Amino acid sequence: MAATQNLNRVELGQVRDGYPALASWIGRDPDGETLVFRRFRRLSARNLLHLQSGLIQLEQEIDELDEEARKSSDLESRQASRRWETLIQLGADSTRLEKKRLEKAAELSSKMKEYEEALLRQSQISELSGPGDRVLSTYRDYIEGNAWKSAYLPSVPIISGNAKDMLKEADDLVSLKKVDDEDILSKFLQDHWVFQRHKGSDPLDQTTIYKGQHITRIVAAMSILFSAVLLVVAIISLYVIDNPTTKLGLVVAYTFIFALSIALLTSAKRAEIFGAAAAYAATVDGGKY
């Protein structure tokens, strides 16, 4: 404990040098789970509202110019609403109404493009999921430097200013890594995986790293092995037992265990679990003779 309390602050300044160290820490994760940033949902909505309001105003101005041309006694002005070439020709004269109409058309093209691009980007961002509790907790501990926090050694945040609270609002965070539908077993192994290693020279960084593909492979192997064993054992036991009532009870029990294993070992949806359980029950029931 004494060695911890006497950590050299110069050393801390070298290894916790703000954004360079934070960027290095984010880049160390082989699975990219630490690519977590704010989505700025409120500001994004504000930006879309501003762009939308600008288009509403522009829409009104264009409608007014169209109405003015419609009521004009000038035949050419009315013709410009029907014929693009006439509009271009008359628009070359800065004193005519068509000049304003062409300017508004160009403004509309620019603003509409900006608005539609912002809408599409926001649509894509809204599809991204937020970080999991495990990743968010680890990220916060690293930023705040709470690994050795005590009465003698307070936390040493890696960045300061307003940005130090960037992870405060969990609902406003987005993970750039697509979060797959993880099964219960995978989540359990992620939290208790023993083959982890510590990487980095920061004494306040207690983050451990592992490759998610290792867990994926183990869960896949366990799923295949368990499903095969459960099927073979069920068929053999039903073949050996002659009592119809006992056989019926075993079919129900094995089907329940199979459905439970799918829920624990896979990320299957409810409809998929129902279908797989029905197919398993039919297979077992058909193989009991």
Number of C-alpha atoms within 10 A of each C-alpha: 6 7 7 14 14 10 13 11 11 9 13 16 13 12 19 25 13 15 12 11 17 18 12 11 18 15 14 14 16 13 14 15 20 21 16 19 15 16 18 12 15 9 10 14 14 12 14 17 13 13 18 16 12 15 17 12 10 17 13 11 14 18 12 12 15 19 12 14 21 16 10 12 10 10 10 16 21 19 15 21 15 11 11 11 11 16 21 15 12 19 19 12 11 10 10 12 17 25 18 15 22 17 12 17 14 12 14 17 11 11 17 16 12 13 19 14 12 17 16 11 11 16 11 10 15 13 10 16 16 22 23 12 10 11 14 19 12 15 20 17 17 22 24 19 22 18 16 18 15 11 8 11 13 14 17 20 17 21 18 13 6 7 9 14 13 14 18 13 9 14 13 15 21 21 21 17 16 14 13 8 11 14 16 14 17 22 13 10 15 16 9 10 14 9 10 12 10 11 13 15 13 17 16 25 21 19 18 13 16 17 13 15 11 12 17 16 11 12 18 15 11 13 17 11 11 16 15 12 12 17 18 13 13 23 20 14 13 21 15 11 14 12 9 10 9 12 19 12 11 18 20 14 12 20 23 13 14 21 20 14 17 22 18 16 20 19 17 16 11 12 9 14 19 14 12 17 20 14 13 20 21 13 14 24 19 10 15 17 12
